[in-house]
Every structure is written in structure tokens, then in C-alpha cells.
């Protein structure tokens, strides 16, 4: 074997995670992913009704108290998804080459993203502009303007991937693709023996120190980043955390043993967060000033701590009670992406129609959730049965097609995703 080949093999090993103690499957992570994405539907439905948080459109029935309820999950809901994404990347890279990983991830993320911004997201913009009184067109007239490169209808609305074409709730898919590529560049460091030894040492002897070290980068990001974009560095940080914990048996054993103290600490952080939100944050959002900057910093630190403790609590519960197979797991696992891609459009379209019916502050949100979930299930049942739709929602095609047909499909997919890949990379 040539020296060059040996050298390349040595470099390639730096990008492959240690497979010691790697489980064949983590059912708890599958279930947790399903549950958190389901929670996302409830959360975005709530965004239609909260008083102080921005959203594309609002119901006439708005509540400030609802914000206190949603703060139970707001700090850690996306953190859990990013950690699971980091763990999933570790699993995949242990089984496939880096180049195979890049191609798989690009097809599964960029094609649904392209379809989403061109087909799924436009109704959201239509509802938002109609709600704001900036549009007096039928939906079909709106689409004609939407796909026109020089339309003046959208002058007041920001550009996204392309002029007036933004990702909206699909920012997670865009960022997941971007962060996956960045994470690949860090693999020689993340897979290094000293990082493995350091994390194991922390998990074994210094759990409290590990939590503090996890919180500090989040806190620094939180106080130095713009609120509109802070979710991106936070998401990447949690993805790195997920990759590091992977299948570290010591971490998962310790977490499963600490359910009660983690839950108690999370409750304490939530109580402090509610007090800070109502006594300090709302005052700041209304243009006031904090009398004591220390209180503001403590409130932000507590919120960062709540992100970590909330995520750890959820992971501990899932690891102990959900790590088991089920006949329904495959069905709901495949349903996650279609539900995620479609749910916000259904919420806004259905909610906008319901809000004109004066149904009341109880009936309207109940109907919104029911109709949204039913619409998602109906759409998923159609998607899973039509092979042409499946890759548009991140699912593998079921048909046994000839090699020529498969290659033509891959080439067409590559031609479609290259422009959006370049646009969100450059």
C-alpha cells in the first residue's frame, strides 16, 4: 500500500467518531424528536394568540398570560432538536463516508427547503400581508406577483433567500444543512482523544461543573447577539453538544439517575424566569429601562441555565421511559418532516379564516389545533402514498425503479438544489 494512501486513510479516520459502545438504535431519541415536533405545532398555534411576541398574523383573542405557559417550553424546545441533530450526525458518520453524508444531507434537506419556500411558504406571506392590510388581491393574483422577479407589491417585506422569498419557519432546515457542513470541519477536534477524555471526566465526577460549562457559552451568546439572529449560534452550539454526548454511556447513565433533581432545578429556574419576564423583561420591551443591570444579567443567565436544565430533564425522562421500540414509531418518524414543513402554513391559513368568525377565545384555538392536526395527517397520508411527493418532504421513495430512472432523478434533484445551496452558502 502506498504512503499516500496510508496518509489519506489516516486523515479520513479523523472524521469518523469512535464507535465503542455505540448502540444499534436509540428509540428514546426517535420518540423525543416526534414529541418535540408535535409540541412545535402547539407552540406555533399559541403564537397566533400571545400578545407580546411577534408572528405573521394574530387572532383578535390575545393573551399575555399564555406567554407564561409557553415559557415552560420556549427555552429548551429547539435546544432538544439541535442536540438530537448532533447525536444523529454522529450515528450517521459512524456508518457512512463524509462524502456520502454530504450528499444524503443535501438531498434530504435542500430539496424540501426549495419546495417549501416556493410552494409551502407563500400562503403564509399572503395571510401576513392580508392581515396587515397591505394586500388586496386574490391568492392566484398574489402568486402571479410572488413569482414575478420585479413585483412592487412586496417592497415593504424583507428579502430572504431571494427577494421577498424567505424561509419563515423552515429556517431550521436551512440552518441544519449549513451547520452540518460546518460541523464536518470541526470533526478532527471533536473526535480527538483529549476531547473524549475531558467530556468523560466531566460527566463522571463534575456534573455541576459540566452544566456550568455548557451554560456559559450560551449566556455569552445570549447577551452579545442580536435577538433576531441569536437562535443560529445557539442552535449550532447545542448541535456540537449533541455530537459530543453521542452515545457516551456515562453521560446517559448519570442523566437517567438525576431525573428528580433535574426536574426540581428546572422548576426553580422556570419560577425565576416567570418573575423576571413579568417584572423586568416586559418593562424593557415597552421601552422602559432596567434599574439594575445586574438583575438583567442574572435573568439572562437563568434563562440560559433553563435551556440546559430543561433539555437535560427531557432527555433524562425520555432515556428512562421511552427507549423501547413500537409498531407506531416508523409511522410517526416518517411523519415528522411533512408535519413540520406544512404545519405553520395550516395554522396561519386556518387561523386567519377562523379569526373572522368571532368564535370566542376558547372555541377558536381548540378548533385551530384540531383542524391543523387533521390537515397535517391528511396531507401526510397523501404524501406517503405518492412517490413523487416523498422526496419533497425529506422521505425516501418506495418504488423499485430502474437504474436509468434513478440516475435521471438524481441529476434532476442536483440541478434543482445547486442554486439554493449556493444561495444560502455564499
ZAMARGU-4260 file (C-alpha; in steps of 0.2 Angstrom, whole numbers, plus 5000, padded with zeros to 4 digits):
<rodrens>
0) 5000/5000/5000 | 5007/5017/4995 | 5012/5030/5008 | 5000/5042/5000 | 4985/5030/5003
5) 4990/5027/5021 | 4991/5046/5024 | 4974/5048/5017 | 4967/5034/5027 | 4974/5042/5042
10) 4966/5059/5038 | 4949/5050/5035 | 4950/5042/5052 | 4949/5059/5060 | 4932/5062/5053
15) 4925/5045/5060 | 4918/5045/5078 | 4924/5032/5090 | 4911/5018/5089 | 4915/5010/5106
20) 4898/5007/5115 | 4888/5013/5100 | 4870/5006/5102 | 4861/5000/5086 | 4846/5011/5089
25) 4841/5025/5102 | 4822/5023/5102 | 4821/5037/5115 | 4828/5050/5103 | 4816/5045/5090
30) 4801/5047/5101 | 4808/5063/5109 | 4810/5070/5091 | 4792/5066/5087 | 4785/5073/5103
35) 4795/5089/5102 | 4790/5092/5084 | 4772/5089/5089 | 4775/5101/5103 | 4780/5114/5090
40) 4763/5113/5082 | 4755/5118/5099 | 4768/5131/5101 | 4766/5140/5084 | 4747/5139/5087
45) 4750/5148/5103 | 4760/5161/5094 | 4744/5166/5085 | 4737/5171/5102 | 4751/5178/5113
50) 4750/5197/5115 | 4769/5202/5115 | 4778/5190/5104 | 4779/5194/5085 | 4770/5182/5072
55) 4765/5183/5054 | 4746/5186/5060 | 4737/5187/5076 | 4719/5182/5082 | 4708/5195/5089
60) 4709/5185/5105 | 4726/5188/5113 | 4733/5184/5130 | 4748/5189/5140 | 4745/5175/5152
65) 4748/5162/5138 | 4766/5169/5137 | 4769/5162/5154 | 4763/5145/5149 | 4773/5145/5133
70) 4789/5150/5143 | 4789/5132/5151 | 4795/5125/5134 | 4802/5140/5125 | 4820/5140/5132
75) 4823/5121/5128 | 4811/5116/5114 | 4824/5120/5100 | 4839/5115/5111 | 4832/5097/5111
80) 4830/5096/5092 | 4848/5103/5090 | 4855/5091/5102 | 4846/5076/5094 | 4853/5083/5077
85) 4870/5082/5083 | 4868/5065/5090 | 4861/5059/5074 | 4876/5066/5064 | 4887/5056/5075
90) 4877/5040/5071 | 4877/5043/5053 | 4895/5047/5051 | 4899/5031/5060 | 4891/5021/5046
95) 4894/5031/5030 | 4908/5041/5022 | 4909/5060/5024 | 4905/5062/5005 | 4890/5051/5007
100) 4884/5060/5022 | 4885/5077/5012 | 4876/5070/4998 | 4862/5062/5009 | 4860/5078/5019
105) 4859/5089/5004 | 4846/5079/4995 | 4836/5077/5011 | 4836/5095/5017 | 4839/5106/5001
110) 4825/5099/4990 | 4812/5100/5004 | 4818/5118/5008 | 4817/5123/4989 | 4799/5116/4988
115) 4795/5124/5005 | 4800/5142/5000 | 4792/5141/4983 | 4776/5132/4987 | 4773/5130/5006
120) 4778/5147/5012 | 4769/5158/5000 | 4752/5156/5009 | 4760/5162/5025 | 4765/5178/5016
125) 4748/5180/5009 | 4740/5179/5026 | 4753/5191/5034 | 4750/5204/5020 | 4732/5202/5021
130) 4732/5204/5040 | 4742/5219/5039 | 4731/5227/5026 | 4745/5228/5013 | 4736/5217/5000
135) 4720/5217/4991 | 4722/5203/4979 | 4715/5185/4976 | 4728/5171/4981 | 4730/5167/4962
140) 4734/5186/4958 | 4746/5186/4973 | 4755/5170/4966 | 4757/5179/4950 | 4766/5193/4958
145) 4775/5182/4970 | 4784/5173/4956 | 4787/5189/4947 | 4805/5195/4949 | 4801/5213/4948
150) 4785/5215/4958 | 4782/5231/4968 | 4769/5223/4979 | 4782/5217/4991 | 4793/5232/4994
155) 4789/5233/5012 | 4793/5215/5015 | 4811/5209/5018 | 4821/5198/5006 | 4826/5181/5012
160) 4834/5168/5001 | 4828/5178/4986 | 4819/5194/4985 | 4803/5193/4996 | 4805/5174/4996
165) 4810/5169/5014 | 4811/5153/5024 | 4800/5158/5038 | 4798/5143/5050 | 4809/5132/5038
170) 4825/5141/5045 | 4828/5126/5054 | 4831/5115/5038 | 4842/5129/5031 | 4852/5130/5047
175) 4853/5111/5049 | 4861/5110/5032 | 4873/5124/5035 | 4878/5119/5052 | 4881/5101/5046
180) 4894/5106/5034 | 4902/5117/5047 | 4902/5103/5060 | 4912/5092/5047 | 4926/5104/5048
185) 4927/5103/5067 | 4927/5084/5067 | 4946/5081/5069 | 4944/5092/5085 | 4928/5084/5091
190) 4934/5066/5088 | 4950/5069/5096 | 4955/5058/5111 | 4958/5073/5123 | 4940/5080/5120
195) 4933/5062/5123 | 4943/5061/5139 | 4939/5078/5145 | 4920/5076/5142 | 4920/5058/5151
200) 4930/5066/5166 | 4917/5080/5167 | 4902/5068/5166 | 4910/5056/5179 | 4915/5067/5193
205) 4909/5085/5190 | 4891/5085/5184 | 4888/5103/5191 | 4904/5109/5183 | 4898/5101/5166
210) 4882/5111/5167 | 4890/5127/5171 | 4902/5125/5156 | 4888/5121/5145 | 4878/5136/5151
215) 4892/5149/5149 | 4894/5149/5130 | 4875/5151/5129 | 4875/5165/5141 | 4889/5174/5132
220) 4880/5172/5115 | 4863/5177/5123 | 4870/5194/5129 | 4881/5198/5114 | 4870/5193/5100
225) 4855/5202/5091 | 4839/5194/5097 | 4833/5192/5079 | 4848/5181/5075 | 4853/5173/5092
230) 4844/5157/5088 | 4858/5152/5075 | 4873/5152/5086 | 4863/5144/5100 | 4857/5131/5088
235) 4875/5127/5082 | 4881/5126/5100 | 4868/5114/5105 | 4872/5103/5089 | 4890/5102/5095
240) 4884/5097/5112 | 4874/5083/5104 | 4888/5077/5094 | 4899/5077/5110 | 4887/5067/5121
245) 4883/5055/5107 | 4882/5038/5115 | 4893/5042/5130 | 4886/5029/5142 | 4892/5038/5157
250) 4883/5054/5152 | 4867/5045/5149 | 4868/5034/5164 | 4871/5050/5175 | 4856/5059/5167
255) 4844/5045/5169 | 4849/5044/5188 | 4846/5063/5191 | 4828/5065/5185 | 4821/5072/5201
260) 4835/5085/5205 | 4835/5090/5186 | 4816/5092/5187 | 4817/5102/5203 | 4830/5113/5197
265) 4821/5116/5181 | 4805/5121/5190 | 4815/5133/5201 | 4823/5141/5185 | 4805/5142/5177
270) 4798/5151/5193 | 4813/5164/5192 | 4811/5166/5173 | 4792/5170/5175 | 4796/5183/5188
275) 4810/5191/5178 | 4799/5191/5162 | 4784/5199/5170 | 4794/5211/5182 | 4809/5216/5170
280) 4808/5210/5153 | 4790/5216/5148 | 4795/5233/5155 | 4810/5233/5144 | 4800/5228/5129
285) 4789/5243/5131 | 4803/5255/5131 | 4807/5256/5149 | 4825/5254/5157 | 4831/5241/5170
290) 4835/5250/5186 | 4849/5237/5190 | 4859/5229/5175 | 4864/5215/5187 | 4846/5209/5188
295) 4846/5209/5169 | 4861/5199/5168 | 4855/5187/5181 | 4839/5185/5172 | 4848/5181/5156
300) 4859/5169/5164 | 4844/5160/5172 | 4836/5159/5155 | 4852/5151/5148 | 4853/5139/5163
305) 4834/5134/5160 | 4839/5130/5142 | 4851/5117/5148 | 4842/5110/5163 | 4826/5109/5153
310) 4834/5099/5139 | 4843/5088/5152 | 4827/5085/5161 | 4818/5080/5145 | 4832/5069/5139
315) 4833/5060/5156 | 4814/5056/5156 | 4815/5050/5138 | 4830/5039/5141 | 4822/5031/5156
320) 4804/5029/5149 | 4804/5030/5130 | 4819/5019/5125 | 4809/5005/5118 | 4803/5000/5101
325) 4785/5002/5095 | 4774/4997/5080 | 4769/5016/5078 | 4787/5023/5079 | 4791/5021/5060
330) 4774/5029/5055 | 4777/5044/5066 | 4796/5046/5062 | 4792/5047/5044 | 4778/5060/5048
335) 4789/5072/5057 | 4796/5081/5042 | 4779/5083/5032 | 4771/5089/5048 | 4785/5101/5052
340) 4785/5108/5034 | 4767/5110/5032 | 4760/5114/5050 | 4764/5133/5051 | 4755/5136/5034
345) 4740/5127/5040 | 4740/5136/5056 | 4740/5153/5048 | 4728/5149/5034 | 4715/5141/5046
350) 4718/5153/5060 | 4715/5168/5048 | 4699/5161/5042 | 4693/5156/5060 | 4698/5174/5067
355) 4684/5182/5056 | 4670/5171/5063 | 4670/5178/5081 | 4670/5160/5089 | 4677/5166/5106
360) 4694/5164/5115 | 4691/5146/5119 | 4682/5138/5104 | 4693/5146/5091 | 4710/5140/5097
365) 4703/5122/5100 | 4697/5122/5083 | 4713/5129/5076 | 4723/5115/5084 | 4711/5101/5079
370) 4710/5107/5061 | 4729/5110/5059 | 4732/5092/5066 | 4719/5084/5054 | 4726/5094/5039
375) 4743/5088/5043 | 4738/5070/5045 | 4728/5071/5029 | 4742/5079/5019 | 4755/5066/5026
380) 4743/5051/5021 | 4744/5058/5003 | 4762/5062/5003 | 4767/5044/5010 | 4757/5036/4996
385) 4763/5046/4981 | 4782/5043/4977 | 4784/5059/4968 | 4779/5069/4984 | 4790/5059/4996
390) 4807/5067/4992 | 4800/5084/4993 | 4796/5081/5011 | 4813/5073/5016 | 4806/5055/5013
395) 4814/5041/5003 | 4805/5035/4988 | 4797/5017/4990 | 4797/5012/4971 | 4809/5000/4964
400) 4815/5010/4949 | 4827/5005/4935 | 4845/5012/4937 | 4842/5024/4922 | 4827/5031/4930
405) 4836/5033/4947 | 4851/5042/4939 | 4839/5054/4930 | 4830/5058/4946 | 4847/5061/4955
410) 4853/5073/4941 | 4837/5082/4941 | 4837/5084/4960 | 4855/5090/4959 | 4851/5103/4946
415) 4837/5109/4957 | 4846/5110/4974 | 4863/5118/4967 | 4855/5136/4966 | 4848/5136/4983
420) 4863/5128/4991 | 4874/5141/4983 | 4862/5155/4988 | 4862/5150/5007 | 4881/5146/5007
425) 4888/5162/4999
</rodrens>
